[in-house]
Protein backbone atom coordinates (compact mmCIF):
# COMPACT_ATOMS: atom_id res chain seq x y z
CA UNK A 1 0.00 0.00 0.00
CA UNK A 2 1.61 3.33 -1.06
CA UNK A 3 0.32 5.10 2.05
CA UNK A 4 2.31 2.71 4.24
CA UNK A 5 5.48 2.64 2.17
CA UNK A 6 8.55 4.69 3.08
CA UNK A 7 10.26 6.38 0.17
CA UNK A 8 13.43 7.07 2.16
CA UNK A 9 15.49 4.34 0.44
CA UNK A 10 14.42 5.49 -3.01
CA UNK A 11 15.16 9.14 -2.18
CA UNK A 12 18.63 8.25 -0.88
CA UNK A 13 19.36 6.31 -4.08
CA UNK A 14 18.04 9.10 -6.31
CA UNK A 15 20.04 11.69 -4.40
CA UNK A 16 23.21 9.69 -4.93
CA UNK A 17 22.52 9.16 -8.65
CA UNK A 18 21.78 12.85 -9.18
CA UNK A 19 25.02 13.88 -7.50
CA UNK A 20 27.14 11.53 -9.60
CA UNK A 21 28.88 13.07 -12.61
CA UNK A 22 26.70 11.17 -15.09
CA UNK A 23 23.81 10.46 -12.72
CA UNK A 24 21.20 12.13 -14.90
CA UNK A 25 21.98 9.64 -17.67
CA UNK A 26 20.30 6.93 -15.62
CA UNK A 27 17.02 7.35 -17.54
CA UNK A 28 15.92 10.37 -15.57
CA UNK A 29 16.91 13.38 -17.67
CA UNK A 30 18.79 13.97 -20.88
CA UNK A 31 21.15 16.42 -19.18
CA UNK A 32 21.95 17.86 -15.78
CA UNK A 33 18.99 18.60 -13.49
CA UNK A 34 19.45 22.38 -13.19
CA UNK A 35 19.52 22.85 -16.98
CA UNK A 36 16.96 20.24 -18.02
CA UNK A 37 14.50 20.42 -15.12
CA UNK A 38 14.87 23.50 -12.92
CA UNK A 39 15.49 26.17 -15.59
CA UNK A 40 12.48 25.14 -17.74
CA UNK A 41 10.22 25.18 -14.68
CA UNK A 42 11.52 28.62 -13.64
CA UNK A 43 11.15 29.92 -17.21
CA UNK A 44 7.54 28.69 -17.35
CA UNK A 45 6.68 30.37 -14.04
CA UNK A 46 8.29 33.62 -15.21
CA UNK A 47 6.55 33.44 -18.60
CA UNK A 48 3.23 33.52 -16.73
CA UNK A 49 4.24 36.59 -14.73
CA UNK A 50 5.56 34.76 -11.70
CA UNK A 51 8.80 35.39 -9.90
CA UNK A 52 11.40 32.80 -8.91
CA UNK A 53 13.42 33.71 -5.82
CA UNK A 54 16.54 31.58 -5.31
CA UNK A 55 19.08 31.30 -2.49
CA UNK A 56 16.65 32.72 0.06
CA UNK A 57 15.93 31.14 3.40
CA UNK A 58 12.43 31.25 4.81
CA UNK A 59 12.22 32.14 8.48
CA UNK A 60 8.45 31.89 8.90
CA UNK A 61 5.26 31.15 6.98
CA UNK A 62 2.62 33.70 8.01
CA UNK A 63 -1.02 32.67 7.60
CA UNK A 64 -4.29 34.49 6.97
CA UNK A 65 -7.30 33.90 9.24
CA UNK A 66 -8.49 31.16 6.85
CA UNK A 67 -5.12 29.34 7.26
CA UNK A 68 -3.97 30.16 3.70
CA UNK A 69 -0.50 31.64 3.18
CA UNK A 70 -0.36 35.38 3.84
CA UNK A 71 3.35 35.70 3.07
CA UNK A 72 6.79 34.23 3.68
CA UNK A 73 9.22 36.04 5.96
CA UNK A 74 12.83 35.54 4.84
CA UNK A 75 15.80 35.43 7.20
CA UNK A 76 17.05 38.71 5.71
CA UNK A 77 13.77 40.40 6.74
CA UNK A 78 12.25 40.56 3.26
CA UNK A 79 8.62 39.51 2.84
CA UNK A 80 7.48 37.45 -0.15
CA UNK A 81 3.80 37.72 -1.13
CA UNK A 82 1.95 36.09 -3.98
CA UNK A 83 -1.14 34.35 -5.27
CA UNK A 84 0.55 30.94 -5.23
CA UNK A 85 3.77 29.65 -3.68
CA UNK A 86 6.26 26.88 -4.40
CA UNK A 87 8.49 26.14 -1.45
CA UNK A 88 11.37 23.83 -2.43
CA UNK A 89 13.03 22.51 0.70
CA UNK A 90 13.94 19.24 2.38
CA UNK A 91 11.14 17.73 4.45
CA UNK A 92 13.03 18.15 7.74
CA UNK A 93 13.28 21.91 7.16
CA UNK A 94 9.60 22.12 6.23
CA UNK A 95 8.71 20.36 9.48
CA UNK A 96 10.54 23.07 11.43
CA UNK A 97 8.76 25.87 9.58
CA UNK A 98 5.29 24.32 9.39
CA UNK A 99 2.74 26.64 11.02
CA UNK A 100 0.96 25.19 14.06
CA UNK A 101 -2.41 25.55 12.30
CA UNK A 102 -1.23 23.22 9.53
CA UNK A 103 0.09 20.44 11.76
CA UNK A 104 -3.41 18.99 12.20
CA UNK A 105 -4.03 18.77 8.44
CA UNK A 106 -3.84 15.08 7.42
CA UNK A 107 -1.56 15.89 4.45
CA UNK A 108 1.13 17.18 6.82
CA UNK A 109 0.73 14.53 9.52
CA UNK A 110 2.71 12.02 7.46
Buried (B, 14 or more C-beta within 10 A) or exposed (E): EEEEEEEEEEEEEBEEBBEEEEBBEEEEBEEBBEEEBBEEEBEEBEEEEBEBEEEEEBBEBEBEEEEEBBBBBBEEEEEBEEEEBEEEEEEEEBEEBEBEEBEEEEEEEE
